[in-house]
Amino acid sequence: MSILSRFLTPTSPPLTGLWVWITGVARQPDWYLRHEVEDTVDGRFDMVALVTSLVLLRLEQSDLRIETAMLTERFVEDMDGSLRDIGIGDMVIGKHVGRMVGALGGRLGAYRNALASDAPASDLADAVARNIFRSQPQPGAAEGLATAARALKARIDATPKARLLAGEIA
């Protein structure tokens, strides 16, 4: 490959396949139709944050610190780009991205605690109700979403590391 072609052919950022998988899963209609997540900018952020958190928990369990940092950086880059796409200006974009990263960190901690082996099953439904259904959810909605999130976590956890990092989750 010539030097010129290297400059003209952009390389994909690290963990592109994994990030594409995360955002694809977060956009699946089932979350919004069956599990009653609001199909709004906030609801879609909530789902990206949930799926990202589940993957980050797996990366933590596998002691993949560099990959954890790279995935968090992908989250930041994507949120920055999304905010710019909806018209948020340079003067305040850092503040908005900072809030989003803080929200991801808060949710990661809440989901980590709720998914701990000694945590009651109701803890995940409570965390989902607080973080995704900010208003009072319909009866059973938080529990149904928590059950789906547990199933997704099981799929993520069952995926070998190399396939996970490539975004090849079955």
N, C-alpha and C positions, 0 to 999 in steps of 0.2 A: 504494500500500500504506500503510495507516495505521500510526501509531507503535505502537499496541497489537498489531497483527498481526505487526509485526517482532519484538516481544519474545516473542510466543507461538509464532512459527515459528522453530525453531532453524536456524541455517545449518550446513552441513557444514564440517568442518575442511578446511584445504588438503590437496590430494592424496588426497582420500577415494577416488576411483576407482582410483588407482594402488595405494593400500594394500589395498583390497578385492581387486584383481587379485593382488597379492603373496601375501596370505594364502590366497586361493583356489587359486593354483598350489601353494603349499606344502602344502596339504591334499589334493591329488589322490592318490587311492589308489595310483597307479602307483609313486610313490616308495617306498611301504611294502611293496607286494606284489612288484613286479618288481625293484626296486633294493634291497630288504632293509633299508631304513631302519627302525629300531625304531619301532613305533606307540605311543610313550609321550610323556609331557610333554617329556622331553629330546629325543626324536627329532623331534617337531613343532617345537620351538624351533630345532633344527639346520636344518630345512628352511626355516623362516621366515628364519633368518639367512643361509642360502645364497642364497635368492631375493632377499632385500633387498640382499645384497652385490652380486649381479650387476646389480641396478638402480642401486645407488649407483656402481658402476664406470662405468656408462653416463652417469650424471649428471655424474660427474667428467670424463669424456672430452668432454662437451659444455660444460664449464665453467659448469654450472648450480649455483653455490654456494648460493644461497638455497634452491633446491629440494632440494639435498642436505641442508641443515640442517633443512628442514621434514620431509623423509622420516625423518630420524633422530629428530626429535621425535615423529613418528607412531609409530615403533617404540617409543620410551620410553613414550608414553601407552598403547599397546596392551599392553605387557609389564606396566606398573603395574596396569592393569585386570585382566589375566589373573591376576596374582598375588593381587590382592584377591579375585577370584572363587574361587580355590582356598583362601582362608582365611588368607593371610599378613597379619599385622597391621601397623598403622602404624609400630610401633616399629622394625621391621626391613625394611620394604618398600624403603626407599632403598638399603640395602646390597645387597639382591637385584637391584634394577634396575641398580645400579651394576655388579654382576658381569655382568649380561646385556649391558649396553652395552659393557663391556670385552671380553666374548666376541665381540660383533659386530665391534668394532674389530680384534681379533686375527684373526678370520676374514677380514675385509675385506682386511687386509694379506696374509694367506696366499694368498687367491684372486687378489688383484692380482698378486702375484709369480708365481703358478702360471700365470696367463693372459697374462703378458707375451709379446710376440711372440718373444722369444729364449729362452723357457723350454722345456725339454723337455716333451713331452706327458705324461710320467709324473709331472710335478710336481703337476698337478691331482689325479690319482688319489691321490698321497701326501697332499696337503692334505685331501682328502675322507676318507681313511682315518683321519687324525689327529683331524679335527674332527667327523665324523659317526659313524664306526665306531670308537668309543673302544676297544672290544675288537678282537680279531683278526677282520676281516671274512671272510666266505666268499670262496673263490677267485673272482676276477672281479667281485665286488660293487663295490669301489671304482672299478675301471676303468669298469664299466657306468654307475655314477652320474656319474662324471666326463664320460663321453661325453654323457649326457643333459643335464648342466649346461652343457656347451659348446654343445649345440643350443639350449638355452634362452637362453643368452647371445647367440647369433646372432640369434634372434628379437627379443630386446630391442634389440640394436644396430641391427637393420634397421628398427625402428619410428621414424617421424618424431617429433621432440621433442614436439610438441603432442599427438599421439596417446598417446605414452608417459606424459606427465604426466596425461592423462585416464584412464589405465589401459586403453587400447584397444590392447592388444598382440595381434597376429595369431598 
